[in-house]
Amino acid sequence: MDEASYRNHCAILEEELVCALGCTEPIAVAYAAALARAALGAEPESITSACSGNIIKNVKSVTVPNSGGLRGIEAAATLGTIGGDATRALEVLEAVSPADIERTKELLADGYCDVTLVEDVPNLYVRATAAAAGHTAVACIEERHTNVTELSRDGVAVSVAGVTATGPGAHVETSRADRTKLTLESIWEFAHVVDVADVEPTVGRQIDLNKRIADEGIRGDWGANIGSTLLSSRPHDVVAKAKAMAAAGSDARMSGCPLPVVIICGSGNQGITASMPVLEYAHELWSSREALVRAVVLSDLTAVHVKHFVGELSAFCGAVTAGAGAGAGICYLRGGSFAQYEATIVNTIANVGGIVCDGAKPSCAAKISAAVDAAILGCDMALSDGSFHAGDGLVGADAEETIRSMGYVGRVGMHPTDVEILNIMIGKTDVSGE
């Protein structure tokens, strides 16, 4: 692998594997609101949060972390305004105080925050507008959860909290990494040749922090308790443990657990799914720390590669792409070849590629369990030299073509599905049949 490609793979991991507190969609809402307040320079008299349908879908049913159990965009935006620290990005609500929560509840009762749906914008779009004493400040986030494309006070661009906007409608111009250069072949090579010291700080933190929240999901009473239910039913089965630990992290995270996670593809659930099943197999196989790190690198980059073709937010459940990554990492630990690695990915997405995303909520843990189960089955098939073949539905001539085909379905084909899911969730569509 040449030096430029090596550094690009490292840069992708550094950009993807960042800490976040809570579900990243309400956190993006809170972050935009905190930035708007910082730009305004005073506590706003009111705030408006204009969001894309996918943001509304993913915030509607999830608990905002450090909020005392509050849910929804109004709660995320108001808490971000009152107690958020705009310098902390996706950990914006880390230092929220009890007084901030009480103040937020008071303001919510008074209709302090107005939420509007914005159409014909990127799937990930939040525009916070804060007003006070005749002044107005705006913070807009597009495409990725920390990509600030507008930051202004009274129409004049400002830089606050260490943030300078990239420009209206911009993509992530500050990115150092080119995800279009990823291929399954380059990912496989990188996982084998990478100097572990170059990735241990990021991947090691992912393993350690995500294990903490998964353990909490097993111990505590979070969400629907998918993880602990799986583990109690088959406590000595590595497949059950792999599914349980991934699901448990989501159980806790979707229900407001205040522990940070390391995300990938903009999602904590995906960051957990890409790492926890691999960790459980590493324990089962007595793998070395080095082997574990290499396997998680393979998992992470595979998830990024598959998700790149789907897009940031859509009707395609991200647990599937992260599950495919986990299957790839498990295949590596079990001694699989490159061909078997490719087959694991094909087998996984051919199986569960149709799972829809109907927002962030406790049932995400069950979808994660299903995706991990499919990934392990896909790996079992691959290691027995079994695979779905070209022409089996969306399976293409090779793994890369299959990824592109499934990505197209998720990004384009499922777009109308995404609209209808949102319409049902916000009560715009009557499904009673009357």
C-alpha positions as CSV (number, residue, x, y, z in Angstrom):
1,M,0.0,0.0,0.0
2,D,1.4,3.4,-1.0
3,E,1.9,6.1,1.6
4,A,-1.0,8.4,0.3
5,S,-3.5,5.5,0.5
6,Y,-2.2,4.5,3.9
7,R,-2.6,8.0,5.3
8,N,-6.1,8.3,3.7
9,H,-7.3,5.2,5.5
10,C,-5.9,6.5,8.8
11,A,-7.5,9.9,8.2
12,I,-10.9,8.3,7.6
13,L,-10.7,6.5,10.9
14,E,-9.7,9.7,12.7
15,E,-12.6,11.6,11.2
16,E,-15.2,8.9,11.8
17,L,-14.3,7.7,15.2
18,V,-15.3,10.7,17.4
19,C,-17.0,10.8,20.8
20,A,-20.7,11.7,21.1
21,L,-23.0,11.9,24.0
22,G,-26.4,10.4,23.1
23,C,-28.1,9.8,19.8
24,T,-26.3,12.0,17.2
25,E,-29.5,13.6,15.7
26,P,-30.8,15.3,18.9
27,I,-27.2,16.1,19.6
28,A,-26.8,17.9,16.3
29,V,-30.0,19.8,17.1
30,A,-28.6,20.8,20.5
31,Y,-25.2,21.7,19.0
32,A,-26.8,24.0,16.4
33,A,-28.8,25.7,19.1
34,A,-25.8,26.1,21.3
35,L,-23.8,27.6,18.4
36,A,-26.7,30.0,17.7
37,R,-26.7,31.2,21.3
38,A,-23.0,31.7,21.2
39,A,-23.3,33.7,18.0
40,L,-26.1,35.8,19.5
41,G,-24.0,36.5,22.7
42,A,-27.0,36.3,25.0
43,E,-29.7,34.0,26.1
44,P,-32.3,34.0,23.3
45,E,-35.9,35.1,23.9
46,S,-37.0,32.4,21.5
47,I,-35.4,29.8,19.2
48,T,-36.5,28.1,16.0
49,S,-35.2,24.7,14.8
50,A,-35.8,24.1,11.1
51,C,-35.0,20.4,10.3
52,S,-35.1,17.9,7.5
53,G,-37.5,15.0,7.7
54,N,-34.8,12.6,8.6
55,I,-33.8,14.7,11.6
56,I,-37.4,14.9,12.8
57,K,-37.7,11.1,12.3
58,N,-34.6,10.4,14.3
59,V,-35.3,12.7,17.2
60,K,-39.0,12.2,17.7
61,S,-38.8,9.1,19.9
62,V,-35.3,9.2,21.5
63,T,-34.4,10.4,24.9
64,V,-32.1,13.4,25.0
65,P,-29.1,12.6,27.2
66,N,-28.6,14.5,30.4
67,S,-32.1,15.9,30.1
68,G,-34.0,14.1,32.9
69,G,-35.9,12.0,30.4
70,L,-37.0,14.7,27.9
71,R,-37.6,13.7,24.3
72,G,-37.9,15.5,21.0
73,I,-36.5,18.4,19.0
74,E,-37.9,21.1,21.2
75,A,-36.2,19.5,24.2
76,A,-32.9,19.0,22.4
77,A,-32.8,22.6,21.0
78,T,-33.9,24.2,24.3
79,L,-31.5,22.3,26.4
80,G,-28.7,23.0,23.9
81,T,-29.5,26.7,24.1
82,I,-29.7,26.9,27.9
83,G,-27.0,24.4,29.1
84,G,-25.1,23.4,26.0
85,D,-21.4,24.0,25.5
86,A,-20.8,24.8,21.9
87,T,-17.1,24.1,22.2
88,R,-17.8,20.4,22.9
89,A,-19.4,19.6,19.5
90,L,-21.1,16.2,19.8
91,E,-20.6,16.2,23.5
92,V,-22.4,19.5,23.7
93,L,-24.7,18.4,26.6
94,E,-21.9,16.8,28.7
95,A,-21.9,19.6,31.4
96,V,-25.7,20.2,31.6
97,S,-26.7,21.0,35.2
98,P,-29.9,20.2,37.1
99,A,-30.8,23.9,37.0
100,D,-30.4,23.8,33.2
101,I,-32.9,20.9,33.0
102,E,-35.4,22.7,35.2
103,R,-35.1,25.9,33.2
104,T,-35.5,23.9,30.0
105,K,-38.8,22.3,31.3
106,E,-40.1,25.8,32.2
107,L,-39.3,27.1,28.7
108,L,-40.8,24.1,27.0
109,A,-44.1,24.6,28.8
110,D,-44.1,28.2,27.5
111,G,-43.6,27.2,23.9
112,Y,-40.1,28.7,23.8
113,C,-38.9,26.6,20.8
114,D,-40.7,26.4,17.4
115,V,-39.9,23.4,15.1
116,T,-40.5,23.4,11.4
117,L,-40.0,20.8,8.6
118,V,-37.8,21.9,5.8
119,E,-38.0,20.2,2.4
120,D,-35.6,20.0,-0.5
121,V,-32.6,20.1,1.8
122,P,-30.0,17.4,2.6
123,N,-31.3,14.5,4.6
124,L,-29.2,15.8,7.5
125,Y,-30.1,19.4,8.0
126,V,-30.6,21.5,11.1
127,R,-30.9,25.3,11.1
128,A,-31.2,27.0,14.5
129,T,-32.3,30.6,14.7
130,A,-32.0,32.4,18.0
131,A,-33.5,35.9,18.7
132,A,-33.1,38.4,21.5
133,A,-33.3,42.2,21.8
134,G,-33.9,42.8,18.1
135,H,-30.9,40.6,17.1
136,T,-30.9,37.3,15.3
137,A,-28.3,34.6,15.1
138,V,-28.3,31.5,12.9
139,A,-26.3,28.2,13.0
140,C,-26.9,25.7,10.2
141,I,-25.6,22.1,10.0
142,E,-25.7,20.1,6.8
143,E,-24.7,16.6,5.5
144,R,-22.7,15.6,8.6
145,H,-23.4,16.2,12.2
146,T,-20.7,18.7,12.8
147,N,-20.5,20.3,9.4
148,V,-21.5,23.9,10.1
149,T,-22.4,25.7,6.9
150,E,-23.8,28.9,8.3
151,L,-22.9,30.8,11.4
152,S,-24.0,34.5,11.6
153,R,-25.3,37.3,13.7
154,D,-27.7,39.8,12.1
155,G,-26.7,38.4,8.7
156,V,-23.0,38.9,9.3
157,A,-20.8,35.8,9.4
158,V,-19.1,35.2,12.7
159,S,-16.7,32.6,14.2
160,V,-17.5,31.4,17.7
161,A,-16.6,28.4,19.9
162,G,-13.8,27.6,17.6
163,V,-16.1,27.2,14.6
164,T,-16.1,28.9,11.3
165,A,-18.9,28.0,8.8
166,T,-17.8,26.2,5.6
167,G,-20.5,28.1,3.5
168,P,-24.2,27.6,2.7
169,G,-24.8,24.2,1.1
170,A,-21.2,23.2,1.5
171,H,-20.1,19.6,2.0
172,V,-17.4,18.9,4.5
173,E,-14.7,21.0,2.9
174,T,-12.3,20.6,5.9
175,S,-12.2,16.8,5.5
176,R,-8.8,15.4,5.0
177,A,-10.0,12.0,3.9
178,D,-11.4,10.8,0.6
179,R,-13.9,8.0,1.2
180,T,-14.3,7.4,-2.6
181,K,-10.8,5.9,-2.6
182,L,-11.9,3.1,-0.3
183,T,-12.3,-0.4,-1.8
184,L,-12.7,-3.8,-0.2
185,E,-9.3,-4.7,-1.4
186,S,-7.7,-1.6,0.1
187,I,-9.5,-2.0,3.4
188,W,-8.4,-5.7,3.6
189,E,-4.8,-4.7,2.8
190,F,-4.8,-1.8,5.3
191,A,-6.1,-3.9,8.1
192,H,-3.2,-6.3,7.6
193,V,-0.4,-3.8,7.2
194,V,-1.4,-1.0,9.4
195,D,1.0,-0.1,12.3
196,V,-1.3,-0.7,15.2
197,A,0.2,2.3,17.0
198,D,-1.2,4.5,14.3
199,V,-4.8,3.4,15.0
200,E,-4.8,2.3,18.6
201,P,-5.7,5.7,20.1
202,T,-8.9,6.0,18.0
203,V,-9.9,2.3,17.7
204,G,-8.9,1.5,21.3
205,R,-11.1,4.3,22.6
206,Q,-13.9,3.0,20.5
207,I,-13.6,-0.5,22.0
208,D,-13.2,0.8,25.5
209,L,-16.0,3.4,25.6
210,N,-18.5,1.3,23.7
211,K,-17.8,-1.6,26.0
212,R,-18.7,0.7,29.0
213,I,-22.1,1.6,27.6
214,A,-22.8,-2.0,26.5
215,D,-22.0,-3.2,30.0
216,E,-24.3,-0.6,31.4
217,G,-27.0,-1.7,29.0
218,I,-26.7,-5.2,30.4
219,R,-26.7,-4.1,34.0
220,G,-29.4,-1.5,34.0
221,D,-33.0,-1.2,33.0
222,W,-32.8,0.5,29.6
223,G,-35.3,0.6,26.8
224,A,-36.7,-2.8,25.9
225,N,-33.7,-4.6,27.5
226,I,-32.9,-6.5,24.3
227,G,-29.3,-7.0,25.2
228,S,-29.9,-8.4,28.7
229,T,-32.8,-10.6,27.4
230,L,-30.5,-12.1,24.8
231,L,-27.7,-12.7,27.2
232,S,-29.9,-14.3,29.9
233,S,-31.4,-16.7,27.4
234,R,-28.0,-18.0,26.1
235,P,-25.2,-16.7,28.3
236,H,-22.5,-19.1,27.0
237,D,-23.3,-18.8,23.3
238,V,-20.8,-16.5,21.5
239,V,-23.4,-15.6,18.9
240,A,-25.9,-14.6,21.5
241,K,-23.2,-12.6,23.4
242,A,-22.1,-10.8,20.2
243,K,-25.7,-9.8,19.5
244,A,-26.4,-9.0,23.1
245,M,-23.5,-6.6,23.7
246,A,-24.2,-4.6,20.5
247,A,-27.9,-4.4,21.4
248,A,-27.3,-3.5,25.0
249,G,-25.2,-0.5,24.0
250,S,-28.2,0.7,21.9
251,D,-30.6,-0.1,24.7
252,A,-28.8,2.3,27.0
253,R,-28.0,4.9,24.4
254,M,-31.5,5.3,22.9
255,S,-32.9,5.7,26.4
256,G,-30.7,8.6,27.5
257,C,-27.7,6.9,29.2
258,P,-25.2,9.7,29.8
259,L,-22.2,7.7,28.9
260,P,-20.3,8.7,25.7
261,V,-19.9,6.5,22.7
262,V,-17.5,6.5,19.8
263,I,-19.5,6.8,16.6
264,I,-18.9,5.7,13.0
265,C,-20.9,6.8,9.9
266,G,-22.3,9.6,12.1
267,S,-24.0,7.1,14.4
268,G,-23.3,5.8,17.9
269,N,-25.5,2.7,17.3
270,Q,-23.3,1.9,14.3
271,G,-20.1,2.6,16.2
272,I,-21.3,0.1,18.8
273,T,-22.4,-2.5,16.3
274,A,-19.1,-2.3,14.4
275,S,-17.1,-3.0,17.5
276,M,-18.9,-5.0,20.2
277,P,-19.6,-8.2,18.3
278,V,-15.9,-8.3,17.2
279,L,-14.8,-7.8,20.8
280,E,-17.0,-10.8,21.9
281,Y,-15.5,-13.0,19.2
282,A,-12.0,-11.9,20.2
283,H,-12.7,-12.9,23.8
284,E,-14.1,-16.3,22.6
285,L,-11.1,-17.0,20.4
286,W,-8.5,-15.7,22.8
287,S,-7.3,-13.2,20.2
288,S,-4.5,-10.8,21.0
289,R,-5.1,-7.1,21.4
290,E,-3.4,-6.5,18.1
291,A,-5.7,-8.9,16.3
292,L,-8.7,-7.3,17.9
293,V,-7.7,-3.8,16.8
294,R,-7.0,-5.0,13.2
295,A,-10.4,-6.7,13.1
296,V,-12.2,-3.6,14.4
297,V,-10.3,-1.5,11.8
298,L,-11.6,-3.9,9.1
299,S,-15.1,-3.7,10.5
300,D,-15.1,0.1,10.8
301,L,-13.7,0.8,7.3
302,T,-16.1,-1.8,5.7
303,A,-19.0,-0.1,7.4
304,V,-17.9,3.3,6.1
305,H,-17.4,1.9,2.6
306,V,-20.9,0.3,2.4
307,K,-22.6,3.3,4.1
308,H,-20.9,5.7,1.6
309,F,-23.2,4.4,-1.2
310,V,-26.3,4.6,1.0
311,G,-25.8,8.2,2.3
312,E,-25.9,9.7,5.8
313,L,-29.6,9.4,6.7
314,S,-32.2,7.4,4.7
315,A,-34.9,4.8,5.0
316,F,-32.1,2.1,5.0
317,C,-31.3,1.0,8.5
318,G,-27.6,1.8,9.3
319,A,-27.4,-1.3,11.5
320,V,-27.2,-3.3,8.3
321,T,-24.0,-1.6,7.1
322,A,-22.4,-1.7,10.6
323,G,-23.5,-5.3,10.9
324,A,-21.7,-6.1,7.6
325,G,-18.6,-4.5,9.1
326,A,-18.9,-6.6,12.2
327,G,-19.2,-9.8,10.2
328,A,-16.1,-8.8,8.3
329,G,-14.1,-8.3,11.5
330,I,-15.3,-11.6,12.8
331,C,-14.4,-13.3,9.5
332,Y,-10.8,-11.9,10.0
333,L,-10.6,-13.2,13.6
334,R,-11.7,-16.6,12.4
335,G,-9.0,-16.8,9.8
336,G,-11.0,-16.0,6.7
337,S,-9.5,-15.2,3.3
338,F,-10.1,-12.1,1.3
339,A,-12.7,-14.0,-0.8
340,Q,-14.5,-15.1,2.3
341,Y,-14.4,-11.5,3.6
342,E,-16.1,-10.3,0.5
343,A,-18.6,-13.2,0.7
344,T,-19.5,-12.3,4.3
345,I,-20.4,-8.8,3.2
346,V,-22.5,-10.0,0.2
347,N,-24.3,-12.6,2.4
348,T,-25.1,-10.0,5.0
349,I,-26.6,-7.2,2.9
350,A,-28.3,-9.7,0.6
351,N,-30.1,-11.0,3.7
352,V,-31.1,-7.9,5.8
353,G,-30.7,-5.1,3.3
354,G,-34.4,-4.2,3.4
355,I,-34.7,-3.3,7.1
356,V,-36.2,0.2,7.2
357,C,-35.2,3.0,9.5
358,D,-38.2,4.4,11.3
359,G,-36.3,6.7,13.6
360,A,-34.0,6.4,16.6
361,K,-35.8,4.6,19.5
362,P,-35.5,1.6,21.8
363,S,-36.4,-0.9,19.0
364,C,-33.1,0.0,17.2
365,A,-31.5,-2.5,19.6
366,A,-33.6,-5.3,18.1
367,K,-32.7,-4.3,14.6
368,I,-29.0,-4.3,15.6
369,S,-29.4,-7.8,17.0
370,A,-31.0,-9.0,13.7
371,A,-28.2,-7.3,11.6
372,V,-25.5,-8.9,13.7
373,D,-27.2,-12.3,13.5
374,A,-27.3,-12.0,9.7
375,A,-23.6,-11.0,9.7
376,I,-22.6,-14.0,11.7
377,L,-24.7,-16.3,9.4
378,G,-23.0,-14.6,6.4
379,C,-19.6,-15.3,7.9
380,D,-20.5,-18.9,8.7
381,M,-21.6,-19.4,5.1
382,A,-18.5,-17.7,3.7
383,L,-16.1,-19.8,5.8
384,S,-17.9,-22.9,4.4
385,D,-17.3,-21.4,1.0
386,G,-21.0,-20.6,0.6
387,S,-22.3,-17.4,-0.9
388,F,-25.3,-15.9,-2.7
389,H,-24.5,-15.6,-6.4
390,A,-24.9,-12.9,-9.0
391,G,-28.5,-12.6,-10.1
392,D,-29.8,-13.6,-6.7
393,G,-31.9,-10.5,-6.3
394,L,-29.6,-7.5,-6.0
395,V,-26.4,-9.5,-5.7
396,G,-24.1,-8.3,-8.4
397,A,-21.2,-9.8,-10.3
398,D,-18.9,-9.1,-7.3
399,A,-19.0,-7.7,-3.8
400,E,-18.4,-4.1,-4.9
401,E,-21.2,-4.2,-7.4
402,T,-23.5,-5.7,-4.8
403,I,-22.6,-2.8,-2.4
404,R,-23.3,-0.2,-5.1
405,S,-26.6,-1.8,-6.0
406,M,-27.8,-2.0,-2.4
407,G,-26.6,1.5,-1.8
408,Y,-28.6,2.8,-4.8
409,V,-31.7,1.1,-3.4
410,G,-31.2,2.7,0.0
411,R,-30.3,6.1,-1.3
412,V,-32.7,6.4,-4.3
413,G,-35.2,3.5,-4.3
414,M,-36.1,3.9,-0.7
415,H,-36.5,7.7,-0.8
416,P,-40.3,7.5,-1.3
417,T,-40.4,5.0,1.6
418,D,-38.6,7.5,3.8
419,V,-41.2,10.2,3.0
420,E,-44.1,7.9,3.8
421,I,-42.4,6.7,7.1
422,L,-42.1,10.4,8.2
423,N,-45.7,11.2,7.2
424,I,-47.0,8.3,9.3
425,M,-44.8,9.3,12.2
426,I,-46.0,12.9,12.3
427,G,-49.6,12.0,11.7
428,K,-49.8,13.4,8.2
429,T,-50.9,10.0,6.7
430,D,-54.0,8.3,8.0
431,V,-53.4,4.5,8.0
432,S,-56.7,3.5,9.5
433,G,-58.2,2.7,6.1
434,E,-61.4,4.5,7.0
